[in-house]
Amino acid sequence: MIKNVAISALVLLAAASACLAGDKEFTGQFDSTLVSNREDLERVVLKGINFQQLKGKAAVPDDAHLAAGRLADPRTQNYSILTLLVEEEGEDPYILVDLNGDGSLGEGEKVAFRRVEHDDPYLWDATIDIKAPDGMFKSLPVYVEYFKSVKTEKMGPEDRLVMQSTEVMARAHVDVNGKNVLCQYTYNASGKKIDPQNGWLGVDTDGDGDVDIGDLSPESTKADQETVVFRAGDIYVSTKKADISKNQVIVKLNQQNDYKRAELWHGKEFPQFSFTDFEGKKRNFSEFRGKYVLLDIWGFWCPACRDELPYLREANRRYQSRGLVVLGLNTDEDYTIDSMKNGLNKAGMNWTHAQFTSVIDFLRVNLRVHSFPTTFLISPEGKILSMNRVEKDEPSLRGRSLLETLDELLPAI
């Protein structure tokens, strides 16, 4: 009897300790500088102009190629920042930006581009510092990429394409039981506020001093009226409060079982999940073991998803005999079973698809997918061969490159 009482006491003590650990809070402060959100970039087309149309005090060679337009202002989200892209023969491109808002371009408003890759003459980037509204931050960094020689259907021969960031992120350091935890949040520049339950946020999971912003990165996600738990090394944290006016961040220590994120990377086993197909049959991902699986998270609502359909159909037709199966996880929310089956049939998508209602928690809570399409190539052993992160040297799963990847990785007949 004494032994049972002792065991009960230990159980109660452990439960109390677990509760206490989950209630622990730690306070930190914001860094004085902001960083740009490079995950959600917006496309901006600068229109070609001639030298006579140029207004301002900047000395620009009359034989330079000029393209003008307006960038989005992170203070207002309006496309109001006057910008001029200048390309001189034999020189690196640069941009002139109306930093002081006087409607003209002066000598002190030149921002140089740099090559993203040393041996790539077609991709350049720059960071523009826009003056911040009165507050603790002095400037709002705007990241700009210039895709030299890239055209879209609606661009004229003298137009130029750039991509820009429109959001900025505030960072904070919090000492959690002796561990320096770096947190990151979307900063509302116009309202001078942070809402840790909405928008992009993240935590430095691997301790490298940076937060990897990306749809499949375990270090970041886009919150939607929710409290998100992150891993920071061997501890699990969430943000209770982020107050710019008080320069204060309050972080809560969570239990390991509060952490629902499936951390994914090349070579890791893809997590198991169950789903219901459009025939109403209960299925498990494990039944595809022994096959190469092209897992596509898509929706008819998504134009980029529809653009990929010709290549998915060809992949399904061409590589079934080499051990490939295509599995679609559908994200269309408003449909009837009959209308969806009819749509799949018309689109020639004659492979297995999961109903959105059966995988919604898996997509939103475990994978935390926010970009579509999201595609994985998974080995017969269940390990990730590619998540289409070409910037990390993973094989491409888009367009014609998908077929080239499959031809290279799948065994010959």
Secondary structure as UniProt FT lines:
FT   HELIX           2..23
FT   STRAND          25..36
FT   STRAND          41..49
FT   HELIX           51..53
FT   TURN            62..63
FT   STRAND          65..72
FT   TURN            74..76
FT   STRAND          79..87
FT   TURN            89..90
FT   STRAND          94..97
FT   HELIX           107..109
FT   STRAND          110..112
FT   STRAND          114..115
FT   TURN            118..119
FT   TURN            121..122
FT   STRAND          123..131
FT   STRAND          139..147
FT   TURN            148..149
FT   TURN            153..154
FT   TURN            157..158
FT   STRAND          160..165
FT   STRAND          168..176
FT   TURN            177..178
FT   STRAND          179..188
FT   TURN            189..192
FT   TURN            196..197
FT   STRAND          198..203
FT   TURN            215..216
FT   TURN            218..219
FT   STRAND          220..224
FT   STRAND          230..232
FT   TURN            233..234
FT   STRAND          235..243
FT   TURN            244..247
FT   STRAND          248..254
FT   HELIX           256..258
FT   TURN            266..267
FT   STRAND          274..277
FT   TURN            278..279
FT   STRAND          282..284
FT   HELIX           285..288
FT   TURN            289..290
FT   STRAND          292..298
FT   TURN            300..301
FT   HELIX           303..319
FT   HELIX           320..322
FT   STRAND          324..330
FT   HELIX           337..346
FT   TURN            347..348
FT   STRAND          352..354
FT   HELIX           356..361
FT   HELIX           362..367
FT   STRAND          374..378
FT   TURN            380..381
FT   STRAND          383..386
FT   HELIX           390..392
FT   HELIX           399..409
//
